[in-house]
Amino acid sequence: MQKNKVFIGFICLTMFLSFSACSKSSESEGNAEKPSQSTSQQTMSENNLTDASQAEEKTSSESASASSGSTEQTTSGSRVLVVYFSRTGEQYNVGVIDKGNTAIVAEMIAEKTGADLFEVLPQDDYYPYTYDELTDVAKQEQNDNARPAYKGEVPDLSQYDTVFLGAPVWWGDWPMIMYTFFETNADALKGKALFPFSTHEGSGLSGFDKKLSDALPDSTVGKGLAIKGEKAQNDPDNAREDVNEWLSDLGY
Ligand SMILES: Cc1cc2nc3c(=O)[nH]c(=O)nc-3n(C[C@H](O)[C@H](O)[C@H](O)COP(=O)(O)O)c2cc1C
C-alpha cells in the first residue's frame, strides 16, 4: 500500500517534470492502477537478435506482413535497427504478461520498417518477477547510477543508418541498462539517426529524447513516441495506429 502511494507520487512528479516532453509524444494520458495479479515466470529469448519476420511470428497481431530486415532496405533507403529492453511477469496495470509492452511496440516498428530487432537482455537476470520487488531493484539501480551489463553480441552497427531505441519508463527515466547500451556503443552510434520510444503508465516519453541526446551527443535524436503499456498490451490495434502514424511522420 505504501509502495502504491510512493509510486503514484513519483508518477505525478515525473508527469510534471516531463510535461513538455509528453506534449511531444503522440499519447501519454491516463493514470496507473495497481497490477491485478502476482508472480509469474519471466520468459526471455535465448538469442536477443531477431529480424522482422521472426518478430512477426512471435506477435499475435493481424497486421500486414513485413519483410525480413536482414537484407531489405526501408522505404527511405536506409537500414534500420530496433533496440529495446522490456520485461515480462507481473507488470503495472496489466497483470501478468508473457510478452513485454515495449517488446510489442518494438515488433510493430520492426514490421513496419523492415528493421532488425535487438533485445537488450541482462547478463545476470537478477530482476524480480513481481512488480513491487522490481520497482525496488530499479530504484536502487537508479540511486547507484548503475550500469547493469547486458548479454549477447550487438549487431554490427555500421550496417544501420537509423536506430530506434525503446524501453519502459522506470522511475521517470530510461532503465539503467539502456545507459549501458548507449555508452558501450557510443562510438558506433555516432552520426546515426536515433528515434526513442517508451511505454509507460502516465509519464509519457519522460524526457527519453533529451536524455538520449545527452548520452549520445554525436548522434541525431529525432521525434520520439510514447505509448501506454496497457494500450500496447490490451489494445494492440490502436497502439499500432499510433506507431504507424509516428512512423509515417518520420517518412516510413
Ligand atoms: C521499475 C518500474 C518503474 C516504473 N516507473 C514508471 C514511471 O516512472 N512512470 C510511468 O509512467 N510508468 C512507470 N512504470 C510502468 C512501466 O513503464 C510500464 O508498465 C511499461 O509499459 C512496462 O513495459 P515492459 O512491459 O516493456 O517492461 C514503471 C514500471 C516498473 C516495473
PDBQT file of the ligand as one rigid body, heavy atoms in Angstrom, charges set to zero:
ROOT
HETATM    1  C1  LIG A 301      10.511  -0.433 -12.008  1.00  0.00    +0.000 C 
HETATM    2  C2  LIG A 301       9.369   0.251 -12.683  1.00  0.00    +0.000 A 
HETATM    3  C3  LIG A 301       9.276   1.625 -12.664  1.00  0.00    +0.000 A 
HETATM    4  C4  LIG A 301       8.257   2.269 -13.375  1.00  0.00    +0.000 A 
HETATM    5  N1  LIG A 301       8.224   3.632 -13.378  1.00  0.00    +0.000 NA
HETATM    6  C5  LIG A 301       7.281   4.262 -14.123  1.00  0.00    +0.000 A 
HETATM    7  C6  LIG A 301       7.265   5.689 -14.200  1.00  0.00    +0.000 A 
HETATM    8  O1  LIG A 301       8.076   6.394 -13.640  1.00  0.00    +0.000 OA
HETATM    9  N2  LIG A 301       6.293   6.258 -14.953  1.00  0.00    +0.000 N 
HETATM   10  C7  LIG A 301       5.365   5.522 -15.639  1.00  0.00    +0.000 A 
HETATM   11  O2  LIG A 301       4.532   6.097 -16.311  1.00  0.00    +0.000 OA
HETATM   12  N3  LIG A 301       5.370   4.170 -15.583  1.00  0.00    +0.000 NA
HETATM   13  C8  LIG A 301       6.303   3.532 -14.851  1.00  0.00    +0.000 A 
HETATM   14  N4  LIG A 301       6.337   2.164 -14.812  1.00  0.00    +0.000 N 
HETATM   15  C9  LIG A 301       5.393   1.396 -15.646  1.00  0.00    +0.000 C 
HETATM   16  C10 LIG A 301       6.086   0.893 -16.936  1.00  0.00    +0.000 C 
HETATM   17  O3  LIG A 301       6.758   1.949 -17.598  1.00  0.00    +0.000 OA
HETATM   18  C11 LIG A 301       5.080   0.303 -17.910  1.00  0.00    +0.000 C 
HETATM   19  O4  LIG A 301       4.321  -0.676 -17.288  1.00  0.00    +0.000 OA
HETATM   20  C12 LIG A 301       5.765  -0.278 -19.140  1.00  0.00    +0.000 C 
HETATM   21  O5  LIG A 301       4.829  -0.404 -20.187  1.00  0.00    +0.000 OA
HETATM   22  C13 LIG A 301       6.396  -1.636 -18.895  1.00  0.00    +0.000 C 
HETATM   23  O6  LIG A 301       6.988  -2.053 -20.102  1.00  0.00    +0.000 OA
HETATM   24  P1  LIG A 301       7.577  -3.516 -20.330  1.00  0.00    +0.000 P 
HETATM   25  O7  LIG A 301       6.428  -4.497 -20.236  1.00  0.00    +0.000 OA
HETATM   26  O8  LIG A 301       8.132  -3.448 -21.708  1.00  0.00    +0.000 OA
HETATM   27  O9  LIG A 301       8.634  -3.759 -19.302  1.00  0.00    +0.000 OA
HETATM   28  C14 LIG A 301       7.304   1.510 -14.089  1.00  0.00    +0.000 A 
HETATM   29  C15 LIG A 301       7.379   0.116 -14.052  1.00  0.00    +0.000 A 
HETATM   30  C16 LIG A 301       8.389  -0.515 -13.366  1.00  0.00    +0.000 A 
HETATM   31  C17 LIG A 301       8.463  -2.008 -13.372  1.00  0.00    +0.000 C 
ENDROOT
TORSDOF 0
